[in-house]
């Protein structure tokens, strides 16, 4: 009854931890601001003066691309933008490439709003088309808004160029390279008589600031022909820097869909804390991929997706990676390799270092979503929290190598030393890949950087899970791991015994056979008069299948080490494979 009660309490505690984890993820997901999507909707109040809407990467326009065909590779920005209030003068919707946008964006904060409007559009006036002020320019970057409900915007003079059901349409064509384009609204208007820009001061016309309702879609490909192109559903709503992520998540989903049932089968055969912890880490990664894949599929369908699912998926991915790191540190300390238990002080030290690392990783994620300006071209590892995480990861790697070196120093089994050597080399690759990739990514174009980081990190993690799964497989792990279950009673002496070699001196010890007639010279070389060293490691003792005893003699010298049924130990300990009792 007592054991049953302990079991129920353990189950209840585990269930409560999982519920707490899910609750934290939901709270964090609900606390983040919604990230901009390819389908933008909302309202803009003119007292805000400036609203940045979205940064979107448009693909390179192919030379053979023809408008209004299934081979159309132009980019499109289209939608409706109107107001319930009649504006005396219109404000401005601007769609700009990076070169034109940066100076325009930098001048928005001038205290005098009239001066800000003039500076924002000073250089744009020279290149942007305006029917009244610059009719010979070719750059069609601006729209006067709001548009009258049910009608096209005043700047749309050709109905055939407008996507059906929309009030305006921008067609993006760049035959040279993919490029980011920036969409924004600003409460500035151009006086068609003087061609000067002014701030729209609503207080001259209204007591309350009027708002503009917008519904804008950004796509790669022709929205009128999307059903004719086989690849459009996978690329249509995605910014160029996010294209092909759906296929990537599908591949990892299939891989983990095969791995998780196999690992669950393995952990049922070999119930040990190491295999259970690895199973939890693998399941967390599988749940992360499922959530991110669900969000990405919905995003491909409607350009919005489910941002809360994406945030929860990212958080589960963080927990999976940090728990996998914990497994590597535990194995490096020799748990389940050379010892069956870890001291309380070692556990405390491990938790004191590992838990803050997890917290810093989560803080980096929050910082990246809330503090990093979407207009900037930096990634999470180019911010100070990112540098801190990389520094912490490098520190954990050095600690891992130190613990592994200490474990190998006191291990005497050649089979286990070989395992630890290969385990350390493969784990070192997993530790070091992220700092190296983060350094390389600094020199990669932002249009390719996200896919590079996502592909390499997910591939490296997946490969690490595959390797660990192979090492912990039941019929293989028994060769070098002590995965014998959770009953560790009486094993402290074995751990202490394994910490140092035991020396049996020939000149003071005599090894007797069962009939008392066999002397030590019968199993030692007659030509070798030096001290013989007998080294036993924990795995040798565990595989004897019988008991052992170490006694101390009296009256000078030491009583010889007595092994019962020594023939069970790798062919015996005597010369020529003979065993002694």
N, C-alpha and C positions, 0 to 999 in steps of 0.2 A: 504493500500500500504506500509505503514511503517512497519507493522508487517511482511508482506511478505518479505520485504528487509532484516529484521533481521533474518528471518528464512533461507533465502538463504545464508546469510553470515555465519550463524552457520553451515549449511551443508557444505559450502565450506571450512571453517576452520577445521571441522572434517575430511573431505576428505584429506586436505593437511597434517594433522597430521598423518593419516594412510600412505600416500605416503612417508612422511619423515621417518616413522618407518621402512617401507619396504626397503627404500633406505639405511638407516643405516645398516640394517641387511645384505643387499647385499654387502656393502662396507666392513663390518667386516668379512663376509664369504670369500670374495676375498682376504683379507689381511692375513689370517691365512695360515701357511704352511700346505701342504697336509699331513694328518696323514697316517702312514704306514698301508697297507691293507694285506690281505692274498695272493694277487696276486701282486708281486713286479716286476717292470720293470724300466729300466733306464740304465745309463752308469756310470762306475767308472773309473776315471782318476788316474793313479798310483801316480801322484804327491800329491794326497790327503793323501797318505800313509795308512790311515785307514778309513773305511766306515762301520758304523753300519747299518744294513738293517732292522731287525725286531726282536721283541720278541713275541713268539707264545706259547700258552699253549696247550700241547698235552694231550689228555684224557688218563685215565688208560686203559691199555691193558687187556681185559678180558681173563681169562684162557682158555675159550673154543674158543677164537678167532683163526681163521685159515687164513693164508694169501691166497689171491686170491679167497676169498669166500664173500658172501653177509654179513657174520658175522664178517668181518675183522674190528677190532678196532685199528689197528696200525695207527701211524701217518706217513705222507709222506711229504717229501720236494723234489721237482723235478723241472726240467726246462732246459733251454738252456743258455749257457754262452760262448760267443765267442768274437772275435775281428777282426777288419779289417786289423790289423797289426800282423805280425808274431813276437811273443815274443822270445827273445833269451833264457831266463829262465822263468819258470812260477811263478806266484804269488799264493796266497792261499785263498781259500774259507773255512771258519771255521763254523761248526755247533756244538755248545757246550751247555751243561746243565749249570745251574746256578753255581754249585760248581766249575766247571772248567773254567767258563767264567770270573768270577769276578777278579781273579788275572791276567788272560790274558788281560783283559780290563784295569786294573789299570796301567799296565806297558807300555802302548802305547805312553805315552807323554815324554819319555826320549829324550833329545836333540840329542844324538847320535843314529841314526836310527838303526845301526847295533846292538848296545847294546840293544835297545828296542826290536828288533826281537828276540834276544837271551833270554831276560828275559820273553817275552810273551810266548815262546814255551818251556821254561826250564822244567816245570813240565809236560807239555803235551807230551813231548818226551817219558816219561816213561809209558804212558798209551795208546797212540794213535798208531794205526797200520801204518807201513811204510814198503813197500816191501823191501827196501834197508837197512833201519836202525833199524826197530823194527818189524820183520815179525811175532813174536809170540803174539803181542798185539791183543786184540779183539775190542777195541773201534775204530770205523770207523768214525772219526769226520772231516777229512780234505779232500779237493779236490784241485788238482793242476789246475789252470785256467790261461788263457782261453783254451777252448777245440776247437779242429779243427772243422770247420763248416762241418755239415753233418755226423760227427763221434762222438762216445762216448768219454767221458773224459778218460784220460789215466789210471785213478784209477778205472774205472769200468771194471772189468774183467769178469763179468757174465752178458750177455745181458738180460737174463730172469728177472733179478732183477730190470731192468730199465723200467720206465713207457714209453710206446710207444710214440714216438715223442719227447722224452727228451734226453739230453746228460748225465745227472747224476740223481741219486735218492738216498736219504737217507730214510731209514725205521726206525722210532722211536718206540721202544718197552719199556714200563715201566709197569710191572705187579703189582707194589706196589701202587703208587700214581700218580695223574696227576702232570705234571711238566712243567715249562717254559723252552724253548730252545731258544738260541740266535744265529742269523745268521749275519755274518760279513765278510768283505773282508779286506785283509791287503797286502801291497806290500812287502812281505817277501817271501823268497824261501829257501829251504833246499838243501845244497850241498850234493849230494848223495855219494860223496867220503869221505868227512869228517864228514858228518851228522851234520854240524853246520848251524845255521840259519843266513841269511844275508839280508840286505835291498836291494831291487831292485832299483838301481839308473839308471833311464832311460837316464840320460844325457851321459852315456857311450855308448849308442846305438842310441839315437834319439835326434833331436833338440827340438821337441815338445813332451809333455807327451802323450803316447798312451792311448787309452780308451778301456774299456771292456764293451760290451753290455750284459745285463742280462735280463732274463725273468723267474722268479722263482715263484712257487706256493706252499703254505703250507696248508695242509688239515688234518682233522681228519677223517680217513676212506680211503678205497681203491679207488683211482681214476679210476680204471678199472672196478669196480663193483658198482659204486654209484647209478646206476639206479635200482639195485636189492634190495636195502635197503630202507624201507619206511621212516625211520627217517633221513637218510643221508642228504636230501635237507635242513633240519633245523639245522644240526650240521656240515655239511661238511666243509664249509669255515670258520667257527667260531673258534677262539681261545677258549680254555676251559673256561676261565673267562668270555667270552661273549656268551656262549651257552645259549639257552632258552630265550634270550632277544626278539627274534622275536615273540614267543608265548605271551610274556608279553605285548608287544606293541599291538598285535592283540586284547587281552582282553580289554585293556584300550580304544582302538579305538572303539570297540563295545559299551562299556559303555558310552563314550562321544557322540557317534553317536545317542544314545537314549536321552541323557540329553540335548544336544544343541537345538534340535527342541522343546522340552518341555519348555525350558527356554525362547526361542524366543516367543513361544505362551503366556507364562506368562507375559513377558515384554510388549506385545501388549495390554494385559488386564489391566496392572498396570504400567503406565508410571510414573516412579519416578527416580531421580538420583541414588538412592541406587540400585534398580533393574537393571538399565542400566549399572552401573559400574560393577556389578556382572556378567552381561551378557557378557560384554567385556572381563572380566577376564576368564570366561569359554570358550569363543570362542578362545581366545589366546592359552589356554591350548589344545583345540581341534586341532587347526592348528599346534601346536608343535608336538602333537602325530602323526598327518598325515604326517608331514615332516620326522620325525624320522622313522615311519613305512615304508615310501617309500624308504628311504635310506637303511633300514635293509633288505627289500625284495630284492632290487637290489644287496646288498652285498651277500645275500644267493645265488643269481643266478650266480654272476661272481666273487665274492671275492673282489670287489672294491667298489661298491655302488656309492653314490654321496656325497662326503664329505661336499660340500657347503650346501646341504639340511640338513645334520646333524647339522652343525653349526647354521644355521638359526632356526632349531627346538629347539636347546638348548637355543638360545637367546629369542625366543618366550616364552619358559618355564620360563625363569627368569622374563620376564615382567608379565607373568600371576601370578606368586607367589607373586611378589612385589605388584601388584595391588590388589590381594586378601588381603594382609596384610593391605593395605590402607583402605579397606572396614571394616576390623575388628577394626582398630583404630577409624574410623569415628563412627561406632556403639557404641564403648566404650565411646566416648565423648557425646553420647546421641542423635546423629543426627538420626532423624526419629524414635526415641524411646520416648524421653521426650521433644524434641525441634524440630522445623522444620527448623531452620537455625543454622549455626555456624558462630561466629563472624570472622571478617577479621583477627584479630590478631591470633586467633586459627588456621585459614587456613595457615597463613604465617609460624607459628611455625611448623605446621605439614609438610609443604613442605620443610622447611629448614632441617628437620631431615630425611624425607622419600626420597627425591631426592638423597642426598649423599649415603644413604644406597643402592639404586638401582645402582648408579655408582660403588660402592665398589664391589657389586655382579658381575657386568659385568667385572670389572678389575680382579677379582678372576678367572673368566672363561678364560680370555685372558692369565693370568699368568699360569694357569694350562696347557694350550695348547702349550705355547711357552717356558716356563722356566723350567718346571718340567721334569727331565730326564726320558725318557721312560724306561730306564734300572732300575731305582729305583723302589722300591715296595711301594711307598707312594701314597696316594690319595690326592685330592685337599684340604681336611680338615686337612692334616698334614703339611701344609705350612703356613708361616706367613700370607698371605692373607686369607687363610681359617680360621685361628684362629681369624682374624679381623672380618670376616663375622659372625662367631659364636658369638663373643662378641657383635657385633652390633645387632644381632637377639635377644640375651638375654636382651640387653638394651631396645630394642623395646618392648619386653615382659613385662619388669618392668613398662615401661611407659603405656602400655595397661592396666595393673592391676591398676595403679594409676588413670587413667582416668575413668576406670570402677567403682572404689571405689567412686570417686567424684560424678559420675552420680547416683549411687545407694543411696548416702547420701541424695540427694535432691529429690529423687523419693518416692512417698507415696502410689502408687498403688500397692497392693499386687500382682496383676497379672503380672505387669511389673517387679517388683522385682524378682519374680520367673523366668521370662524369662531371665532377666539379669544374674541371678545366674547360670542358665544352659548354657547360651551363654558364660559366662566367663569361666566356667569349660571346655567346649568343645574347646574353642579357646586356652586356656592355653595348652591343650594337643597338639594342632597343633604347637604352638610356641616352645614347649620344646622338641618335638620328635627329631628334627635334631641334636641339641647338644648331646643328649643322644646316638643316633645312631652313630654319628661321634666318640664318645669316645669308644663305643663298637667295632666299625670297626677297631680300631687300633690293637686289639688283634685277628682279624680274618685274615686268610690266604689270600694273594693277589689273589689267584685263585678263591676265593669265595666273596671277598670284594665288587667288582663292582656290582655283581648281588644283593648282600644284600642291598647296598645303593640305587640302582636303584629301586628295588622292594618295599622297605619300603617307600622311599620318594614319589614315584608315587602313592602307595596305600593310604598313609596318605593324600596326596593332593586330590585324587579322593574322599575319604570319606568326607573330609572337604567341597568339592563342593556339594556333595549330601546333607549334613546337611544344608548348607546355602541355597540351592535350596528349601529344605523343609520349612525352616523358612520364606523365602520370597514368598512362594506360595500365590497367590492372596486371596483365601478363608480362609487362615490361618493367614497371616501376619496382617490382620486388627484387630486381637485380642490384639496385643501388639505393633504394629508399626504404626506410623503416615504417611502412604504412601498415601497421599491424592492428590498428583499431584505437580505441580511446582509453583502454585500460593501461595506464602507465605506472601502476603501482610497483614499487620495488625496483625501478629502473634507475634511480639516482646513482646507485653504486656503479652501474655500467657506464654512465656518463663520466663519473670521476675516473673510472678505470681507463676510459678511452682518452683521457686528457694527457696521459704520459706513458712512455714505454716501461715495460717491466723487464728487469735484467736478472737472468739466472746464471750464477757464477759456477763455472765448472769445478773450480778447486775446492768448493765447500759443499756442493750439492751432489747427491747421488740419486739417480733415477732407478727405481726398483721395478721389476716386472712382477706379475702376479704370483710367481713362485719364489721371488726373492733372490734369484740367481743371476739376473741380468744387470750388469754394471753399466756405468755411464759410457765407458769406452766402446760399448757395442753399438752406439748410435752416433757418436761423435767421431770426426776424422782423427786418426791417430797422429797425423802429421800436423794438425792445427792445435797448438797449445794456448791460443789466445782465448779471451773471454767470449763466450757464445751469448748472443742477445736474442731472446724470444719475444717477439712483438705480436700482440694480439689487439685487434680493433673491435669495436662494438659489434660490427656485422658478423665477425668470426664467432663471437660468443653467442649471438642470437641464432646462428644457423647450425649450432652443434646439436640442437634438439635435446640436450641433456643439461644437467646441472654442472656447476663448477664450484671449486672451493680453493681458497687461498689461506694457508695457515702459516704460522710462524713457529719455528723450532725452538728448542731449549738446549742449553749447554753448548753454545757456540754455533756459528753458521746460521743458516736459515733453512727452514723446512722446505723441501722442493714443492713446486706448483703441481698439484695433482689434478689430472683431467680424467673424468669418467667417460668411457667409450669414445676415446679420441679419434677413432676411425671415422667418425661423422664429420670431422673437420678437414675438408679439402684434402682427403687422402691421408690424414694423420700428420703428426708432428715429428715423427722420428725420421731418421735417415732412410732414404729409400721408400718412404711412405709408410713405415711401420708405426704402429700406435702403441702407447704405453699406459699403464694404469698404476 
